[in-house]
Amino acid sequence: MAKKKAAKKSAKKASARKKKTTRTRRSFTSKLKLACAKLVVEEKVPAKMVASELKVSEANVRLWSTKFKKEGEKAFREELSARAKTLFNAARKELR
């Protein structure tokens, strides 16, 4: 009887593993981050309200607001990838 229960439990675990779906990680543009941060910091709109309106987490809005307070607009400048920087620098040298 104990073996049957153990077999049922392992079958349930196996089926539960199969049902899991992978979630893709969302990314947000620098413009969105900056807009959210400005609403919270400059316009004094509550972070909770901004988050619910834009369907992002409140924690993200708070992080962006804190970063904006510390670094200003330069906090959300889009960075070039390492490959893009290399190509850009090579093109710059060729033009000289």
N, C-alpha and C positions, 0 to 999 in steps of 0.2 A: 504494500500500500504506500509506503514511504517513497518507493522508487517511482510510482506513478505520479505522485505529487511533484517530485523533483523533475520528472520529465515534462510535466505540464508547465512548471515554472520556467524551465529553460526554453520551451517552445514559445511561451509568451514573450520572453525577453528577445528571442530571435525575431519574432514578428514585430515587436516594438522597434527594434533596430532598423528593420526594413522600411518602416513607415516614416522615419525621420526624413525631413527635407532639408536641403542646404539653403541657407539664407545668403543672399548676396549683400555685401557690405555697401551701404550707401555712401556717396561722396557729395560734398557740397561745394559750390563755387565760392571763390573769394568774395564775389559781389554779394552773395546771399549772406555770408558770414558778417561782412561789413555792415550790411543793411540791418541785420538783427542786432548787432552790437550797438549801432547808432540809435536804434529805437529804444533800447534799454537804457543806455548811458545818457544820451542827449535829450531824448523825448520823454524819458521817465515812464515808459510803458513797462508794465510788469513782465518779467521773463516768462512767466507761466502763460500769459496771454499771447506773447509773440510765438512761443513754442507751439501752442495749440492751433493758432491761425496758420502757421507755416508747416505744420505736421512734422516737427523735429522735436528731439527731446529737450526738456528744460535744462538738463545738465549741459548739453551742447551750447545752448544759448548763453548760459551763465559763464561757461569757459570762454566763449568768443567775446563776451562783454568784458571779462577780466583782462583778456589779452589786449583788447582795444584800449582799455583804461591805461595799461602799462606802456604799450608801444604805439598807439595811435593807428592811423590808416596804413602805415607801413607793415603792420602785423599781418595783413592779409594780401600782400603782394604775391602774385603767383610766381613760384620758383621755376626756373628752367631745369629740366632733367640734366644729369651729368652728360649724357650723350649730346643733348642740344647745346650745352655750353661748349663742348669740345668742337662741334661743328661751327658754332658761331665764332669762336676764337680763331679757328682755321680760316674761315672766310674773311675775317678782319685782317689777318696777316697777309692774305693774298692781295687784298685791296691796297696795302701800303706800298 
